[in-house]
């Protein structure tokens, strides 16, 4: 059965809308060439590939659309965490989008190193950063490797693609983003007064523990062991659990003092709740109110009408956005929760060394800790003053 050509992303000029035709039906995607329309197109095509491309019969040559369809079906079920698709699946669909644009209908025997380099050049033209391009090319090669394991692709195709080296710094037009730097404690302290009480405690706890943002937002009383002098927090889910690694976050006296008031709830409830945060914020506004109660208030708040109810748990995105709104109110440069982790790691490394920072941050390798915990430049400067 010949492979179907992948439907194109087209421009409906009269309405300036993006459109794709699937199974004889035009589907409008929104404003032409907008990020939203591109994302919707990627989602629809990924689903279309899964539904309309069957693996080739035994002995028949596999086409690139057939391989992508089979791999997307696998990835959709494999890259799932807590019942939701992970970011990895989104990265895979984004990488395969560029493959589809350049090679909508080719056999796998025709998809060699030159073709993959053309895909990479396309990513450079799009302005993607060098490290992300290398990761995306790696995902495409990993798809071909999976195809070999499923006997859909000849081993020689994977071996040929594996010969492509990653883009090197300074030898490509692809940009390099600045690494994430620690946030100064002065900036953290300037931001905290503009946060709600719950969010302020989340920031304090993360600064004292060096935990990841997702570990802070998902914290529950049942995850904390309070029997010893140093409490132990075992996240129900963490970044490296698929590598069968245990993650324990140790909480000292100051961190315990911040967290203790959030443990008086059901064991499986989240400690830091947007709903609770909003109630506290509104009660504080009511306490500071100077206008008489019989003035205004003729409408219920949107969230009381059920139109915008706060949830029971922060996400890493809502946590980050709340901090950055507070930064704007404080009049300082925006920083993200990940930078607090860098700050904590840098402090531990300066006071107790690299091994201690590796343990606190939960890294399997010290090489990863080098990224999170900045080297102590003052130490190098003092050595230069003494010996240089």
C-alpha positions as CSV (number, residue, x, y, z in Angstrom):
1,X,0.0,0.0,0.0
2,X,1.6,3.3,-1.1
3,X,2.2,5.9,1.7
4,X,-0.2,8.8,1.8
5,X,1.3,12.3,1.3
6,X,1.1,14.4,4.4
7,X,-1.5,17.2,4.1
8,X,0.1,20.6,3.8
9,X,-0.3,23.7,6.0
10,X,-1.9,26.2,3.6
11,X,-2.9,29.8,3.5
12,X,-6.5,30.8,3.0
13,X,-5.8,34.2,1.6
14,X,-9.3,35.6,1.6
15,X,-9.7,35.1,5.3
16,X,-5.9,35.2,6.2
17,X,-6.4,31.9,8.0
18,X,-4.3,28.7,8.1
19,X,-6.1,25.6,6.8
20,X,-5.3,21.9,6.4
21,X,-7.5,19.4,4.6
22,X,-7.8,16.1,6.4
23,X,-10.0,13.2,5.0
24,X,-11.6,15.6,2.6
25,X,-12.6,18.2,5.2
26,X,-11.0,21.7,5.5
27,X,-10.0,22.5,9.1
28,X,-9.2,26.1,9.9
29,X,-6.4,26.6,12.4
30,X,-6.4,30.3,13.2
31,X,-4.4,33.2,11.9
32,X,-1.9,32.2,9.2
33,X,1.7,31.6,10.3
34,X,0.8,32.2,14.0
35,X,2.4,30.0,16.7
36,X,-1.0,28.8,17.8
37,X,-2.0,27.7,14.3
38,X,1.3,25.9,13.8
39,X,0.9,24.1,17.1
40,X,-2.7,23.1,16.2
41,X,-1.5,21.8,12.8
42,X,1.2,19.7,14.5
43,X,-1.3,18.1,16.8
44,X,-3.7,17.3,14.0
45,X,-1.1,15.9,11.8
46,X,0.4,13.7,14.6
47,X,-3.1,12.3,15.2
48,X,-3.7,11.9,11.4
49,X,-0.4,10.0,11.0
50,X,-1.4,7.7,13.8
51,X,-4.8,7.0,12.3
52,X,-4.0,6.8,8.6
53,X,-0.6,5.1,8.3
54,X,-0.3,1.4,9.0
55,X,3.1,-0.3,9.4
56,X,4.3,-1.8,6.1
57,X,3.7,-5.5,5.6
58,X,6.6,-7.9,6.3
59,X,9.3,-7.6,3.7
60,X,8.0,-4.2,2.3
61,X,10.1,-1.1,2.5
62,X,9.0,1.4,5.1
63,X,8.3,5.0,4.2
64,X,9.2,8.0,6.4
65,X,5.5,8.9,7.1
66,X,4.8,5.3,8.1
67,X,7.8,5.3,10.5
68,X,6.8,8.6,12.0
69,X,3.2,7.4,12.5
70,X,4.3,4.2,14.2
71,X,6.8,6.1,16.4
72,X,4.2,8.7,17.4
73,X,1.8,5.9,18.5
74,X,4.6,4.5,20.6
75,X,5.7,7.8,22.0
76,X,2.2,8.9,22.9
77,X,1.8,5.9,25.2
78,X,5.4,5.9,26.5
79,X,6.1,9.5,27.4
80,X,3.3,9.8,30.0
81,X,3.7,10.8,33.6
82,X,0.8,11.0,36.2
83,X,-1.6,10.4,33.4
84,X,-0.5,13.4,31.3
85,X,1.8,13.7,28.2
86,X,5.3,14.9,29.1
87,X,7.2,17.7,27.4
88,X,9.3,15.1,25.7
89,X,6.4,14.1,23.5
90,X,5.9,17.7,22.5
91,X,9.6,18.0,21.5
92,X,9.3,14.9,19.4
93,X,6.3,16.2,17.5
94,X,8.1,19.5,17.0
95,X,11.2,17.8,15.6
96,X,9.1,15.6,13.2
97,X,7.3,18.7,12.0
98,X,10.4,19.9,10.3
99,X,11.1,16.4,8.8
100,X,7.5,16.4,7.4
101,X,8.0,19.8,5.8
102,X,11.1,18.8,3.9
103,X,10.4,15.1,3.2
104,X,6.6,14.5,3.2
105,X,6.8,11.3,1.1
106,X,10.1,9.4,0.9
107,X,11.3,5.9,1.6
108,X,13.6,5.3,4.6
109,X,16.3,4.1,2.2
110,X,16.3,7.6,0.8
111,X,16.6,9.4,4.2
112,X,20.3,9.5,4.7
113,X,22.8,11.8,6.4
114,X,22.4,14.6,3.8
115,X,18.7,14.6,4.3
116,X,19.1,14.8,8.0
117,X,21.6,17.7,7.7
118,X,19.0,19.5,5.5
119,X,16.5,19.2,8.4
120,X,19.2,20.5,10.7
121,X,19.8,23.5,8.5
122,X,16.1,24.2,8.5
123,X,16.2,24.3,12.3
124,X,19.1,26.8,12.1
125,X,17.1,29.0,9.8
126,X,14.3,29.0,12.3
127,X,16.6,30.5,14.9
128,X,16.6,27.5,17.2
129,X,19.6,27.5,19.6
130,X,22.5,25.1,19.0
131,X,21.9,22.8,22.0
132,X,18.2,22.4,21.2
133,X,19.0,21.6,17.6
134,X,21.4,18.9,18.7
135,X,18.8,17.4,21.0
136,X,16.1,17.5,18.2
137,X,18.4,15.8,15.7
138,X,19.1,13.2,18.4
139,X,15.4,12.6,18.8
140,X,15.0,12.0,15.1
141,X,17.9,9.5,15.1
142,X,16.4,7.8,18.2
143,X,13.2,7.4,16.2
144,X,15.1,5.6,13.4
145,X,16.8,3.4,16.1
146,X,13.4,2.4,17.4
147,X,12.4,1.6,13.9
148,X,15.3,-0.8,13.6
149,X,14.3,-2.5,16.8
150,X,10.8,-3.0,15.4
151,X,12.2,-4.3,12.1
152,X,10.7,-1.4,10.2
153,X,14.0,0.1,9.1
154,X,17.3,-1.5,7.9
155,X,20.1,-1.2,10.4
156,X,22.3,0.5,7.8
157,X,20.0,3.6,7.8
158,X,20.5,4.1,11.6
159,X,24.2,3.5,11.4
160,X,24.6,6.1,8.6
161,X,22.6,8.7,10.5
162,X,24.6,8.1,13.7
163,X,27.7,9.4,11.9
164,X,26.5,13.0,12.0
165,X,28.2,14.9,14.8
166,X,26.5,17.6,16.8
167,X,26.8,21.3,16.0
168,X,29.9,22.8,17.8
169,X,30.0,26.1,19.5
170,X,31.5,28.8,17.3
171,X,31.3,26.7,14.2
172,X,27.6,27.2,13.3
173,X,25.2,30.1,12.8
174,X,22.9,28.6,15.4
175,X,22.8,30.9,18.5
176,X,23.8,29.8,22.0
177,X,21.5,31.0,24.8
178,X,23.0,32.3,28.0
179,X,23.1,29.6,30.8
180,X,20.7,30.0,33.7
181,X,22.4,32.0,36.4
182,X,21.6,32.0,40.2
183,X,19.3,34.8,41.3
184,X,20.7,37.1,43.9
185,X,19.2,36.8,47.4
186,X,18.6,40.6,47.3
187,X,16.3,40.1,44.3
188,X,14.5,37.2,46.0
189,X,14.0,39.3,49.2
190,X,12.7,42.2,47.1
191,X,10.2,40.0,45.3
192,X,8.7,38.2,48.4
193,X,6.7,41.2,49.7
194,X,4.8,41.3,46.4
195,X,3.8,37.6,46.6
196,X,0.9,36.1,48.5
197,X,1.8,34.5,51.8
198,X,1.5,31.0,50.3
199,X,3.7,31.8,47.4
200,X,6.2,33.6,49.6
201,X,6.6,30.4,51.7
202,X,7.0,28.3,48.6
203,X,9.9,30.6,47.5
204,X,11.5,30.4,51.0
205,X,11.2,26.6,51.2
206,X,12.7,26.2,47.8
207,X,15.6,28.5,48.6
208,X,16.4,26.6,51.8
209,X,16.0,23.1,50.3
210,X,17.3,23.5,46.8
211,X,14.3,21.5,45.5
212,X,13.0,21.6,41.9
213,X,10.0,23.8,41.2
214,X,7.8,20.8,40.5
215,X,8.8,19.2,43.8
216,X,7.7,22.2,45.7
217,X,4.3,22.5,43.9
218,X,3.5,18.9,44.4
219,X,4.4,18.7,48.1
220,X,1.9,16.9,50.3
221,X,2.0,16.0,54.1
222,X,2.2,12.3,53.3
223,X,5.5,12.9,51.5
224,X,7.3,14.3,54.6
225,X,8.8,12.3,57.4
226,X,9.0,14.4,60.5
227,X,10.3,11.9,63.0
228,X,14.0,13.0,63.1
229,X,15.8,16.3,63.7
230,X,16.1,16.7,60.0
231,X,12.9,16.0,58.1
232,X,12.9,14.0,54.9
233,X,10.8,14.9,51.9
234,X,10.3,12.1,49.3
235,X,8.5,13.5,46.2
236,X,5.8,11.3,44.9
237,X,7.1,12.1,41.4
238,X,10.4,13.6,40.3
239,X,12.5,14.2,37.2
240,X,14.8,11.2,37.3
241,X,12.4,8.5,38.6
242,X,12.3,6.7,35.3
243,X,16.0,6.0,35.9
244,X,14.9,4.2,39.1
245,X,16.6,6.7,41.3
246,X,15.3,7.7,44.7
247,X,15.0,11.4,45.5
248,X,15.2,12.6,49.1
249,X,15.1,16.3,50.1
250,X,16.4,17.1,53.6
251,X,14.7,19.9,55.5
252,X,16.6,21.6,58.3
253,X,15.2,23.8,61.1
254,X,14.5,26.9,59.1
255,X,12.8,24.9,56.3
256,X,10.8,23.0,58.9
257,X,9.5,26.3,60.4
258,X,8.3,27.4,57.0
259,X,6.6,24.1,56.2
260,X,5.1,23.2,59.6
261,X,2.0,25.3,59.2
262,X,1.0,23.6,56.0
263,X,1.0,20.1,57.4
264,X,-2.2,20.4,59.3
265,X,-4.4,19.0,56.5
266,X,-5.3,15.7,54.9
267,X,-2.2,13.6,54.1
268,X,-3.0,13.5,50.4
269,X,-3.9,17.2,50.0
270,X,-1.3,19.6,48.5
271,X,0.4,21.8,51.0
272,X,0.5,24.9,48.7
273,X,-2.9,25.5,47.2
274,X,-3.9,28.4,44.8
275,X,-7.4,28.2,46.3
276,X,-6.1,28.7,49.8
277,X,-3.7,31.4,48.6
278,X,-6.6,33.3,46.9
279,X,-8.8,33.1,50.0
280,X,-6.0,34.5,52.2
281,X,-5.3,37.3,49.7
282,X,-8.9,38.3,49.6
283,X,-9.3,38.2,53.4
284,X,-6.3,40.5,53.7
285,X,-7.8,42.9,51.2
286,X,-11.0,42.8,53.1
287,X,-9.2,43.5,56.3
288,X,-7.5,46.6,54.8
289,X,-10.7,47.8,53.2
290,X,-11.7,51.4,53.9
291,X,-14.8,51.8,51.7
292,X,-18.0,51.0,53.5
293,X,-19.4,47.5,52.8
294,X,-22.6,48.8,51.3
295,X,-20.6,50.5,48.5
296,X,-20.0,48.5,45.4
297,X,-19.8,44.7,45.5
298,X,-22.9,44.3,43.4
299,X,-21.3,41.5,41.4
300,X,-19.8,38.2,42.5
301,X,-16.2,37.6,41.7
302,X,-15.7,35.5,38.6
303,X,-14.2,32.6,40.5
304,X,-17.4,32.5,42.7
305,X,-19.5,32.1,39.6
306,X,-17.6,29.0,38.7
307,X,-16.0,30.7,35.7
308,X,-12.5,30.8,37.0
309,X,-12.0,28.6,40.0
310,X,-8.5,28.4,41.5
311,X,-7.2,24.9,41.5
312,X,-5.9,22.8,44.4
313,X,-2.3,22.7,43.1
314,X,0.1,25.1,41.5
315,X,1.9,24.0,38.3
316,X,5.4,25.0,37.6
317,X,4.1,27.4,35.0
318,X,1.6,29.2,37.4
319,X,4.4,29.3,40.1
320,X,6.8,30.9,37.6
321,X,4.2,33.4,36.3
322,X,3.3,34.5,39.8
323,X,6.9,35.1,40.7
324,X,7.5,37.1,37.5
325,X,4.4,39.3,38.1
326,X,5.8,40.0,41.6
327,X,9.1,40.9,40.0
328,X,7.4,43.5,37.8
329,X,5.7,45.0,40.8
330,X,9.0,45.2,42.7
331,X,10.6,46.8,39.7
332,X,13.4,44.3,39.3
333,X,14.5,42.0,36.5
334,X,12.4,38.9,36.1
335,X,13.7,35.6,37.5
336,X,12.4,32.1,37.5
337,X,12.0,29.4,40.2
338,X,14.8,27.3,38.6
339,X,17.2,30.1,39.4
340,X,16.5,29.7,43.1
341,X,17.7,26.1,42.8
342,X,20.9,27.4,41.2
343,X,21.4,29.9,44.1
344,X,20.9,27.1,46.7
345,X,23.4,24.8,44.8
346,X,26.0,27.5,44.5
347,X,25.8,28.3,48.2
348,X,26.1,24.6,49.2
349,X,29.1,24.2,46.9
350,X,30.8,27.2,48.2
351,X,30.4,26.2,51.9
352,X,30.6,22.4,51.7
353,X,32.1,21.5,48.3
354,X,30.9,19.9,45.0
355,X,30.0,16.5,46.5
356,X,27.6,18.1,49.0
357,X,26.0,20.2,46.3
358,X,25.5,17.1,44.2
359,X,23.8,15.3,47.1
360,X,21.5,18.2,47.9
361,X,20.5,18.8,44.3
362,X,19.9,15.1,43.7
363,X,22.2,14.7,40.7
364,X,23.7,11.3,39.7
365,X,26.7,12.9,38.2
366,X,28.9,15.8,39.5
367,X,29.1,17.0,35.9
368,X,25.4,18.0,36.1
369,X,26.0,19.8,39.4
370,X,28.7,21.9,37.7
371,X,25.9,23.4,35.6
372,X,23.6,24.2,38.6
373,X,26.2,25.2,41.1
374,X,28.4,28.1,39.9
375,X,32.1,27.9,40.7
376,X,33.3,30.2,43.4
377,X,35.1,32.9,41.5
378,X,36.2,34.7,44.6
379,X,38.2,31.7,45.6
380,X,40.0,31.7,42.2
381,X,40.6,35.5,42.6
382,X,42.1,35.0,46.1
383,X,44.5,32.3,44.8
384,X,45.6,34.7,42.0
385,X,46.2,37.5,44.5
386,X,48.4,35.2,46.6
387,X,50.2,33.2,44.0
388,X,49.7,34.9,40.6
